[in-house]
Amino acid sequence: MDKLGSSGRIDAAGDEKTRVLHRLDVQEGPTGEGHDDDARLGVAVDVETTGTVFDDGVIIELAIRPFRFDRSGVVTHIGRASSWREDPGRPLTAETTAITGLTDGDLAGRRIDDAEATGLLRSASLVVAHHAAFDRPYVERRLDGARGLDWACTFRQVDWRARGFDGRTLGYLIQQAGYFHRPHRAAIDVDAVIQMLRVRDEDGRTVLAELVANAEAPGWIVSAEGASFEAKDALKARGYRWDPDRRVWWTEITDDARTAEEFWLAANVYGANGNARSMAPRFVKITAAERFL
């Protein structure tokens, strides 16, 4: 499975003039790749919600699709997709209907099967979503029995640029891989996630292999406690994000990057002229079971 799965026409200069996109069609069953005798189970997950603000939104559609993968990160078998709709108990906004295509009538009286959905999630060694920081909190709030699982994020834990892709949105990625689909429907988006997990780089390494390695590697959440206002631009350029609830700049780094990060913070945030209100940053160890909450 190459990076670009489309066919196209090339002009005399070797430049691509046209590209044909194929409808995304992820089939249930063996993929014909990898070694199924040592396979692990993963699940791709996607939710559609009534809004993008967690405090105000609830799930209106949940989709889960299991897949098996071997030690080299090759998907060996794709399971049956399961999806549920749920009545939010209030009318949808026009914006939600426009984004998802769902109407109040589509959701009336519908409910997620808690036992089935939780069982699928708990059966997997890894839960994969394209925006795990969005999906995981919604899933765990709705399904209490699905808390504490190992999660991975194809948006944040795959270096798409190094693989020759522009951008990181799922719809854009799937088009660059040679397919088209209708985005913002949970059952279709999980298929897109699984398809992207199967993409290989020039060395034959799959996206899933990279994702699993990054998910399983321990890391650190670094909080620049007490950083001065003047340090915000440097922190932002470094990749830190602002947490409005804790009122702190934070980032996640790999275990082997901790020493370098301590030196950078000492020089740029906590130095004599940094005007920081704390003596040092806060480092908290994090694993796949704790990320994206």
C-alpha positions as CSV (number, residue, x, y, z in Angstrom):
1,M,0.0,0.0,0.0
2,D,1.8,3.1,-1.3
3,K,1.6,6.6,0.2
4,L,-0.5,7.7,-2.8
5,G,-3.2,5.2,-3.7
6,S,-4.6,7.2,-6.6
7,S,-4.0,6.9,-10.3
8,G,-3.2,9.9,-12.5
9,R,-1.7,11.3,-15.6
10,I,1.8,12.6,-15.9
11,D,2.9,15.3,-18.4
12,A,6.2,15.3,-20.4
13,A,8.0,17.1,-17.6
14,G,7.1,14.3,-15.1
15,D,4.6,16.5,-13.2
16,E,1.2,15.1,-12.2
17,K,-1.6,16.7,-14.2
18,T,-4.6,14.8,-12.9
19,R,-5.3,12.4,-10.1
20,V,-8.2,9.9,-9.8
21,L,-9.7,9.4,-6.3
22,H,-11.4,6.2,-5.4
23,R,-14.3,5.8,-3.1
24,L,-13.2,4.6,0.3
25,D,-14.3,1.0,0.8
26,V,-12.8,-0.8,3.7
27,Q,-13.8,-4.4,3.5
28,E,-14.3,-6.7,6.5
29,G,-12.1,-9.8,6.6
30,P,-8.4,-10.7,6.2
31,T,-6.2,-8.1,4.4
32,G,-3.8,-10.6,3.0
33,E,-0.9,-8.8,4.7
34,G,1.2,-9.5,7.8
35,H,1.3,-12.4,10.2
36,D,-2.0,-13.0,11.9
37,D,-0.6,-15.7,14.3
38,D,0.9,-13.0,16.6
39,A,-1.7,-10.3,16.1
40,R,-3.0,-7.9,18.6
41,L,-6.4,-6.3,18.6
42,G,-7.0,-2.6,18.1
43,V,-10.1,-0.5,17.6
44,A,-10.7,2.7,15.6
45,V,-13.1,5.1,17.3
46,D,-14.9,8.2,16.3
47,V,-17.7,10.3,17.8
48,E,-20.0,13.0,16.5
49,T,-21.2,15.5,19.1
50,T,-23.6,18.3,19.6
51,G,-20.7,20.8,19.8
52,T,-17.0,21.3,20.0
53,V,-17.0,22.6,23.6
54,F,-16.8,19.6,25.9
55,D,-18.8,21.1,28.8
56,D,-21.8,21.7,26.6
57,G,-21.6,18.8,24.1
58,V,-22.8,15.2,24.2
59,I,-22.3,12.3,21.8
60,I,-24.9,11.8,19.1
61,E,-23.1,9.2,17.1
62,L,-20.4,6.7,18.1
63,A,-18.6,4.3,15.8
64,I,-16.1,1.5,16.7
65,R,-14.3,-0.8,14.2
66,P,-11.9,-3.5,15.4
67,F,-8.8,-4.6,13.5
68,R,-6.0,-7.0,14.2
69,F,-2.3,-6.1,13.6
70,D,1.0,-7.9,13.9
71,R,4.2,-7.0,15.6
72,S,5.5,-5.0,12.6
73,G,2.4,-2.8,12.6
74,V,0.6,-4.4,9.6
75,V,-3.2,-4.6,9.7
76,T,-4.0,-8.3,9.2
77,H,-7.7,-8.4,9.6
78,I,-10.5,-5.8,9.7
79,G,-13.6,-6.5,11.8
80,R,-17.2,-5.4,11.5
81,A,-18.0,-1.8,12.1
82,S,-20.5,-1.0,14.9
83,S,-22.2,2.4,15.2
84,W,-24.9,3.9,17.4
85,R,-26.8,7.1,17.4
86,E,-28.1,8.7,20.6
87,D,-30.8,11.2,21.2
88,P,-29.2,14.2,23.0
89,G,-32.5,15.2,24.6
90,R,-32.6,18.6,22.9
91,P,-32.8,19.9,19.4
92,L,-29.7,19.9,17.3
93,T,-28.3,23.3,16.2
94,A,-28.3,24.1,12.5
95,E,-24.5,24.0,12.6
96,T,-24.4,20.5,14.0
97,T,-26.9,19.3,11.3
98,A,-24.9,21.0,8.6
99,I,-21.6,19.3,9.8
100,T,-22.9,15.8,10.5
101,G,-25.9,15.5,8.2
102,L,-27.9,14.2,11.2
103,T,-31.3,15.6,12.1
104,D,-33.5,15.4,15.2
105,G,-35.5,12.7,13.5
106,D,-32.4,10.6,12.9
107,L,-31.7,10.6,16.7
108,A,-35.2,10.5,18.2
109,G,-35.4,7.7,20.7
110,R,-32.0,6.3,19.8
111,R,-29.4,5.2,22.4
112,I,-25.9,3.7,22.5
113,D,-25.7,0.1,23.6
114,D,-23.5,0.7,26.6
115,A,-22.6,-3.0,27.2
116,E,-21.7,-3.7,23.5
117,A,-19.7,-0.5,23.0
118,T,-17.8,-0.9,26.3
119,G,-17.0,-4.5,25.5
120,L,-15.6,-3.6,22.1
121,L,-13.4,-0.9,23.6
122,R,-12.1,-3.1,26.5
123,S,-11.3,-6.0,24.2
124,A,-8.6,-4.0,22.4
125,S,-5.0,-3.4,23.4
126,L,-5.0,0.0,21.8
127,V,-7.8,2.5,21.0
128,V,-7.1,4.7,18.0
129,A,-8.8,8.0,17.1
130,H,-7.7,10.8,14.8
131,H,-8.4,13.4,17.5
132,A,-8.0,11.4,20.7
133,A,-7.9,14.6,22.8
134,F,-11.5,15.3,21.5
135,D,-12.9,11.7,21.3
136,R,-11.5,10.2,24.6
137,P,-13.1,12.6,27.1
138,Y,-16.5,12.2,25.4
139,V,-16.2,8.4,25.3
140,E,-15.1,8.1,28.9
141,R,-17.8,10.5,30.2
142,R,-20.5,8.5,28.3
143,L,-19.1,5.0,29.0
144,D,-17.8,4.8,32.5
145,G,-16.6,1.2,32.0
146,A,-14.2,2.3,29.2
147,R,-12.0,4.4,31.3
148,G,-8.3,3.9,31.7
149,L,-7.6,2.2,28.3
150,D,-4.5,2.8,26.2
151,W,-5.2,5.5,23.5
152,A,-3.3,6.6,20.4
153,C,-3.9,9.6,18.2
154,T,-3.2,9.6,14.5
155,F,-3.4,13.4,14.4
156,R,-0.7,14.1,17.0
157,Q,1.4,10.9,17.1
158,V,2.2,10.5,13.4
159,D,4.7,12.7,11.5
160,W,2.6,13.1,8.4
161,R,5.0,15.7,6.9
162,A,7.9,13.3,7.0
163,R,5.7,10.8,5.1
164,G,5.1,13.4,2.4
165,F,1.6,14.5,3.4
166,D,0.5,18.1,3.7
167,G,-1.7,19.0,6.6
168,R,-3.1,16.6,9.2
169,T,-6.9,16.7,8.9
170,L,-8.4,13.3,8.2
171,G,-10.3,14.3,5.1
172,Y,-7.2,15.9,3.6
173,L,-5.0,12.9,4.4
174,I,-7.4,10.4,2.9
175,Q,-7.6,12.4,-0.3
176,Q,-3.8,12.6,-0.6
177,A,-3.8,8.8,-0.1
178,G,-6.1,8.5,-3.2
179,Y,-9.6,8.2,-1.7
180,F,-12.7,10.2,-1.0
181,H,-15.3,9.8,1.6
182,R,-18.0,11.8,3.4
183,P,-16.4,13.3,6.5
184,H,-18.0,14.0,9.9
185,R,-19.9,10.8,10.1
186,A,-18.5,8.5,12.7
187,A,-18.9,5.2,10.9
188,I,-17.1,6.5,7.8
189,D,-14.4,8.3,9.7
190,V,-13.3,5.1,11.5
191,D,-12.8,3.5,8.1
192,A,-10.7,6.4,7.0
193,V,-8.6,6.0,10.1
194,I,-8.0,2.3,9.5
195,Q,-7.1,3.0,5.8
196,M,-4.5,5.6,6.8
197,L,-3.0,3.1,9.4
198,R,-2.2,0.9,6.5
199,V,-0.3,3.5,4.5
200,R,3.5,2.7,4.1
201,D,6.4,5.0,3.7
202,E,9.3,4.5,1.3
203,D,10.9,2.0,3.6
204,G,7.7,0.0,3.9
205,R,6.9,1.0,7.5
206,T,3.3,1.5,8.1
207,V,1.6,4.5,9.8
208,L,0.4,2.0,12.5
209,A,3.9,0.9,13.3
210,E,4.9,4.5,13.9
211,L,1.8,5.2,15.9
212,V,2.2,2.1,18.2
213,A,5.8,3.0,18.9
214,N,4.9,6.5,19.9
215,A,1.9,5.4,21.9
216,E,3.9,2.8,23.9
217,A,6.8,5.1,24.6
218,P,6.5,6.9,28.0
219,G,6.7,10.6,27.9
220,W,6.4,13.7,30.1
221,I,3.8,16.4,30.5
222,V,5.8,19.6,31.1
223,S,4.0,22.5,32.7
224,A,5.8,25.8,32.6
225,E,4.4,26.8,36.1
226,G,4.6,30.5,36.8
227,A,6.0,31.5,33.4
228,S,5.9,35.2,32.9
229,F,3.6,36.8,30.2
230,E,6.7,37.8,28.3
231,A,7.7,34.1,27.8
232,K,4.5,33.2,26.0
233,D,5.8,33.7,22.5
234,A,8.9,31.6,23.1
235,L,6.8,28.8,24.7
236,K,4.3,28.9,21.9
237,A,7.1,28.7,19.3
238,R,8.6,25.8,21.2
239,G,5.3,23.9,20.8
240,Y,3.7,24.6,24.2
241,R,-0.1,25.0,24.4
242,W,-2.1,27.2,26.7
243,D,-4.4,25.4,29.2
244,P,-7.1,28.0,30.2
245,D,-8.4,25.9,33.1
246,R,-5.0,25.4,34.8
247,R,-3.7,28.7,33.3
248,V,-0.4,27.2,32.4
249,W,1.6,26.6,29.2
250,W,2.3,22.9,28.7
251,T,3.6,20.3,26.2
252,E,4.4,16.6,26.0
253,I,7.9,15.4,25.3
254,T,9.5,12.0,24.9
255,D,11.5,10.5,27.8
256,D,14.9,11.1,26.1
257,A,14.1,14.8,25.5
258,R,13.7,15.7,29.1
259,T,17.2,16.9,29.8
260,A,17.3,19.1,26.7
261,E,13.9,20.6,27.7
262,E,15.1,21.3,31.2
263,F,18.1,23.2,29.8
264,W,15.9,25.2,27.4
265,L,13.4,26.2,30.1
266,A,16.2,27.2,32.4
267,A,17.6,29.5,29.8
268,N,14.4,30.9,28.3
269,V,11.8,30.9,31.1
270,Y,13.3,30.5,34.5
271,G,16.6,32.4,34.1
272,A,17.5,35.5,36.1
273,N,15.8,37.8,33.7
274,G,12.8,35.5,33.0
275,N,10.6,37.1,35.7
276,A,9.0,33.7,36.4
277,R,6.8,33.3,39.5
278,S,8.0,29.8,40.1
279,M,11.5,28.3,40.5
280,A,11.1,25.4,38.0
281,P,8.6,23.7,35.7
282,R,6.6,20.6,36.6
283,F,7.3,17.3,35.0
284,V,4.6,14.5,35.2
285,K,5.3,11.0,33.6
286,I,2.6,9.9,31.2
287,T,1.6,6.7,29.4
288,A,-0.9,5.7,26.7
289,A,-3.5,5.1,29.5
290,E,-3.2,8.7,30.6
291,R,-2.8,10.7,27.5
292,F,-5.5,12.8,25.8
293,L,-7.6,13.5,28.9
